[in-house]
Structure formats: C-alpha cells, structure tokens
Amino acid sequence: MKRIITESTVRAFADWLRSEEKSKSTVEKYVRDVGAFAAYQNGADVVKENVIAYKRKLLEGGYAVRSVNSMLASLNSLFSFLGWHDCKVKSLRVQHQVFCPGEKELTKAEYERLCRAAQRKHNERLDLILQTICGTGIRVSELPFITVDAVRSGDLTVSLKGKTRTVFLVKPLQKKLLRYIAERKIESGPVFVTRTGRPVDRTNIWREMKGLCREAGVDPRKVFPHNLRHLFARVFYGIEKDIAKLADILGHSSIDTTRIYIVSTGTEHRRRMESMRLIL
C-alpha cells in the first residue's frame, strides 16, 4: 500500500494536533512544514530514503541547522500520527553556541530608545507592550493573559502549550498598567486590544515596532517581539545566575532552550576572554 500525503491527510493531522492542545501557531507551522515536504514528494510514495534526501536538500538550500531540525520534527510528528514510524529520521546534531552575533542582540540601551520613541509618537499602547514583554519575559502570544483582573491582582496565570505557570507584574509595571486601564476605561478582559476590541496580535506589534527603528536609531534586524523576551532572560540570568529558575519563569520544558536565550555576543565573549589575562 502506497504512503502518499494528501490534503485529507494534512487536515486529519491538523485536527489531531489541535486535539493534543497544540497552540494555533504550532499547528500552522507543522502544517506548513508538512505541506512543503508534500510538494517536494509531488505524489510519490513516502519512504525513509526520500525523507533523508529532503533533509539533505534543506541543508544544501541554506537553511540553518535549527530550522532543518524544526522542519524534521514536524515531519516526524506526522509520521507518528500516521504510524509510519520507519520513515522517521534523526535530527542534525547541534553544537551549543558559545556566543551569538552582536548584530542580532537587542541591548538594554536600544530597548530603552525604542520605548522613548514610542512615547514621543504618543503610542502609549506600544510603549506599554514593549515594557510588559521585556519586564515579565512573556511570549507575545501570551499578551492576552494580561487582563484587567491580572493587573489588579499583580500576577497572572498563563496556560499555553499544555503548561501553566504564574507570572508576576513588578510594582512599577503594575502602576503603569493600572493608569492605562483607568485612562482607557477598560473594565474587563485583555488590556491590549485594537480599536475594534480584539486582542492585538503578533503582526500588529511587529509592524509597529519596526516603525520605531529609524527614530530610535536601532537596527531593524534586532527589532521584533521575541528579542524583548531574550533581553529579559539575559538580564535576569546576569543577576540570578540560576538557569533552572529562569527556565521555569520563561515556561521552557528544557534548559537547553533556555541556554539559547542567555548566550552573550561575540564582543562580550571576547571581553571576558581578555579579562582572563592569560597571555604574558
């Protein structure tokens, strides 16, 4: 019996992912990855040799190792769902990075300039979104959990990806949010909403953040919501030096994921090496 990925196969896979309580963005990514592989197959029978060849094609196509592994994880999930266990392939081995490129790391000074730029543009909502993500370490997809009740209580319960954790709002942030709620006369529900009352989404925030780059004097390549979460992680780790605690705060299942967040830039790494003074 031939193993062919059809549209109905993909739909059933998506339904199964949702039943497993995967987030909307995760379902969309898995379906997108499976669709790309199905296009590569072009109706051919799925066999392990083809999956290995696809892995090689992705690498030769210039995809980063982590991106390739992410795509392979989507395919392996599909094969598990279909019972095609013999088609599953191993992920590529990844060496932990000692440092990250400086041109991709948002600094605290640059974050502050972005906030000031939002304030000059009288975009109080964006300014508070930047401070809320960077001041709590939450994901941009978790912003809807910042509700009026959560702000008043000073903490929120985030339930996402089958995991639940408590996130605290520090007093200065809580005061800013309470004032914002009062001024906007928001009585209940999510604090950050569009003019139509719907929670702001990643696209809204990404576009508005990019609009601050020129005035803030920050490289646009550094400016996206997730980099604020990385900045929170680096600052927290710099104070606490407790990666296990940081993993819990960020909602990571694996400390290996948290390690990615706290790598220093090459410039910082070089400075630390030079401070060792081992060259006579």
C-alpha positions in Angstrom: 0.0 0.0 0.0 1.4 3.4 -1.0 2.0 6.1 1.5 1.0 9.4 0.0 0.4 12.7 1.8 -2.9 14.1 0.6 -4.9 17.1 1.6 -7.2 15.0 3.7 -4.1 13.5 5.5 -2.9 17.0 6.3 -6.4 18.1 7.6 -6.6 15.0 9.8 -3.1 15.7 11.1 -4.1 19.3 11.9 -7.2 18.1 13.8 -5.0 15.7 15.8 -2.6 18.4 16.7 -5.4 20.6 18.0 -6.8 17.6 20.0 -3.3 17.4 21.5 -3.8 21.1 22.6 -1.1 22.4 20.4 -1.2 26.2 20.0 -2.6 27.8 16.8 0.9 28.9 15.7 2.3 25.4 16.3 -0.4 23.8 14.2 0.1 26.3 11.4 3.9 25.7 11.4 3.6 21.9 11.4 1.0 22.0 8.6 3.2 24.4 6.6 6.3 22.1 7.0 4.3 19.0 6.0 2.9 20.9 3.0 6.4 21.8 1.9 7.5 18.2 2.1 4.4 17.0 0.3 5.2 19.4 -2.5 8.7 18.0 -2.7 7.3 14.5 -2.8 4.9 15.5 -5.7 2.7 12.5 -5.1 5.5 10.0 -4.7 5.4 7.2 -2.1 6.8 8.3 1.2 9.9 6.2 2.1 12.7 6.9 4.5 15.2 7.4 1.7 13.1 10.3 0.4 12.9 11.9 3.8 16.7 11.7 4.2 17.1 13.2 0.7 14.8 16.0 1.7 16.9 16.7 4.8 20.0 16.9 2.7 18.1 19.3 0.2 17.2 21.6 3.1 20.8 21.8 4.3 22.1 22.4 0.8 19.4 25.1 0.3 21.0 27.2 3.0 18.6 26.5 5.9 20.1 26.8 9.4 20.6 23.6 11.3 18.0 24.5 13.9 15.5 25.4 11.1 16.1 22.0 9.5 15.6 20.2 12.8 12.4 22.1 13.4 11.0 21.0 10.0 12.1 17.4 10.6 10.3 17.5 14.0 7.1 18.4 12.1 7.5 15.5 9.7 8.4 13.0 12.5 5.2 14.1 14.3 3.2 13.4 11.1 4.8 10.0 10.7 4.0 9.2 14.4 0.4 10.2 13.8 0.1 8.0 10.7 2.0 5.1 12.2 4.8 5.4 9.6 7.5 5.0 12.3 10.0 3.6 9.8 10.0 6.9 7.9 11.2 9.0 10.9 14.7 10.5 10.6 17.2 11.7 13.1 17.7 15.4 13.7 21.0 17.0 13.0 23.4 17.4 15.9 23.7 21.0 17.1 26.8 22.3 18.9 25.8 24.8 21.6 26.7 28.3 20.6 29.2 30.0 22.9 28.1 33.4 21.7 25.6 35.0 19.3 26.1 37.6 16.6 26.1 41.1 18.1 24.0 42.4 15.2 21.1 40.3 16.3 21.1 41.0 20.0 18.9 43.8 21.3 20.7 45.7 24.1 19.1 47.3 27.1 20.0 50.8 25.8 18.4 50.0 22.5 15.2 48.8 24.2 15.1 52.0 26.2 15.4 54.0 23.0 12.5 52.1 21.4 10.3 52.9 24.4 11.3 56.5 24.3 10.5 56.6 20.5 7.1 55.1 21.2 6.4 57.7 23.9 7.4 60.6 21.5 5.0 59.2 19.0 2.3 59.2 21.7 1.8 55.5 21.2 1.2 54.6 24.8 -0.1 51.1 24.0 3.0 50.1 22.1 5.3 51.6 24.8 3.5 49.5 27.5 3.5 46.4 25.3 7.3 46.7 25.0 7.7 47.2 28.7 5.3 44.4 29.6 7.0 41.8 27.4 10.5 42.9 28.5 9.5 43.3 32.1 7.9 39.9 32.5 9.6 37.7 29.9 6.2 36.5 28.5 5.8 35.5 24.9 4.0 37.9 22.6 1.3 35.2 22.1 0.7 35.4 25.9 -0.2 39.1 26.0 -4.0 38.3 26.1 -3.4 36.9 29.6 -2.6 40.4 30.7 -6.1 41.2 31.7 -7.7 43.8 33.9 -8.1 41.3 36.7 -4.5 40.2 36.4 -3.2 43.7 36.5 -5.3 44.5 39.6 -4.0 41.3 41.4 -0.4 41.8 40.3 0.0 38.4 38.8 -1.4 36.3 36.0 -1.8 32.6 35.2 -0.5 31.7 31.8 -1.9 28.4 30.3 -0.3 27.6 27.0 1.1 24.5 25.2 -0.3 22.3 27.9 1.6 24.1 30.6 0.6 26.5 33.3 2.8 29.0 35.1 2.4 32.1 37.2 3.9 35.4 36.0 4.3 38.4 38.4 4.0 42.0 37.5 6.5 44.2 39.3 5.0 47.2 41.1 6.2 49.9 38.6 4.7 48.0 35.7 1.5 47.3 37.6 1.1 51.0 38.3 1.6 51.9 34.6 -0.9 49.4 33.5 -3.4 50.4 36.2 -3.2 54.0 35.0 -3.5 52.9 31.3 -6.7 50.9 32.2 -8.2 53.8 34.1 -7.5 56.3 31.3 -8.8 54.0 28.6 -11.8 53.0 30.8 -11.1 49.3 30.2 -13.4 47.4 32.7 -12.5 43.8 31.9 -10.8 41.4 29.6 -7.4 41.8 27.8 -5.7 45.1 28.4 -4.0 45.4 25.0 -6.7 45.5 22.3 -7.2 47.0 18.8 -9.8 49.7 18.1 -12.3 47.0 17.4 -11.7 45.5 20.8 -9.8 42.4 19.6 -6.5 41.4 21.3 -3.5 42.8 19.4 -1.6 40.1 17.6 2.0 39.4 16.7 1.6 41.1 13.3 0.2 44.4 14.7 3.0 44.6 17.3 5.8 43.6 14.8 4.7 46.3 12.3 4.5 49.0 15.0 7.9 48.0 16.4 9.5 48.3 13.0 8.1 51.7 12.7 10.2 52.9 15.7 13.5 51.8 14.3 14.5 54.9 12.4 13.7 57.4 15.2 15.1 55.1 17.9 18.3 54.6 15.9 18.1 50.8 16.2 18.9 48.2 13.5 15.6 46.8 12.3 17.1 43.3 12.3 17.1 43.5 16.1 13.6 44.7 16.5 10.9 42.0 16.9 8.9 41.0 19.9 10.8 37.8 20.8 14.0 39.7 21.2 12.4 41.5 24.2 12.0 38.1 25.8 15.6 37.3 25.2 16.6 40.6 26.8 14.6 39.8 29.9 16.3 36.4 30.1 19.8 37.8 29.8 19.3 40.5 32.4 17.6 38.0 34.8 20.4 35.5 34.4 23.0 38.2 34.8 21.6 38.9 38.3 20.5 35.5 39.5 22.8 33.0 37.6 20.1 30.4 38.0 19.2 28.8 34.7 16.7 26.3 36.2 14.7 29.1 37.7 14.9 31.1 34.5 13.6 28.1 32.6 10.6 28.0 34.9 9.9 31.7 34.6 10.0 31.5 30.8 7.9 28.4 30.6 10.6 26.2 29.0 10.4 22.4 29.2 14.1 22.1 28.6 17.1 24.0 30.0 18.7 23.6 26.6 16.2 26.0 25.1 16.9 28.5 27.9 20.6 28.3 27.2 19.9 29.8 23.7 18.4 32.9 25.4 21.4 33.7 27.5 24.4 33.4 25.2 26.4 36.6 25.1 27.5 38.4 22.0 30.9 37.8 20.4 32.1 41.2 21.7 31.1 40.3 25.2 32.7 36.9 24.9 36.0 38.5 23.6 36.0 41.0 26.5 35.6 38.1 29.1 38.4 36.2 27.5 40.7 39.2 27.5 39.9 39.8 31.2 41.4 36.4 32.0 44.9 37.9 31.2 46.4 34.6 30.3 48.7 36.0 27.6 52.0 37.0 29.1 
